[in-house]
Amino acid sequence: MPKDDDLRAQDFERLMPKRLEAALEKLRILGNLASTYGYAYDPETVRTMIGELHAEVDRLEQEFVHGLRKQGF
């Protein structure tokens, strides 16, 4: 039997902050690689990395837009 909307909303509100914080922490850790003291990198590699991050955020946004449309928003 499918969950009702209230339970699904509660699940989202319970899980979202933890998952968001985990994702942000991973981004902060990735940002540590910007230290030129410990790492060397070239502009193309950085552009590729940032491009992949943007692409994933764009994909995530589209998933939520699609979900909102399905809910009638």
N, C-alpha and C positions, 0 to 999 in steps of 0.2 A: 504494500500500500504506500503510495507517495506521501511525502511529508507535506503538511499544510504550509501556507505561505509564512505564517508566524514562526514556525520552527526553522524553516529555511533561512529567514531573515536573522534569527538568533544565531544560527550556525555561522552565517556570514560575519555578523558582528563579533562573534567570538574568535573566529579564525583570521579575519583580515588583518587586525593590528599585529598579530604575531608574525604572519607571513610577510607583511609589508616591512616590519622592522628587520626580519631576517634578510630580505632582499636589499634593503638599504645598507645593512652591515656588510654584505658581500660587495656592494659597490664601493663602500669606504675602503675595504681591504684591497679591492682592485686598484683604487686610487693610490694606495701606498706604492704601487709600481712606478708612479710618476717621479719618485725620488731619484734624482740623477746621481746621488751619492752611491746608491747600491745597484742601480740599473742603467743600462744604455738601450736606447730605442731610436727608431727613425720615424720621420713624419708619416710615412705611408702605413707603417704598422699601427700607429696611433689612430690615423684616419679609419683604417679598417676596423679596429676595435670599437671606436666610437660609433661607426656606422652600424655595426652589428647590434650594439646596445640600442641605438635609435630604432632600428628595424624591429627589435623585440618589443620595445615600448609601444611602437605603432601597432604591432600585432595584438598586444594586450589590450590597447584602447579599442581596437576594432571588435575584439571578443566581447567587451563590455557594452559597446554600442549595439552590437547584435543582440545581446541578452536584454538590454533595455527595450529595444524595439519589440522583441518577443513578448515582453511584459506590458506592452502598450504605451510606453513612454516616448 
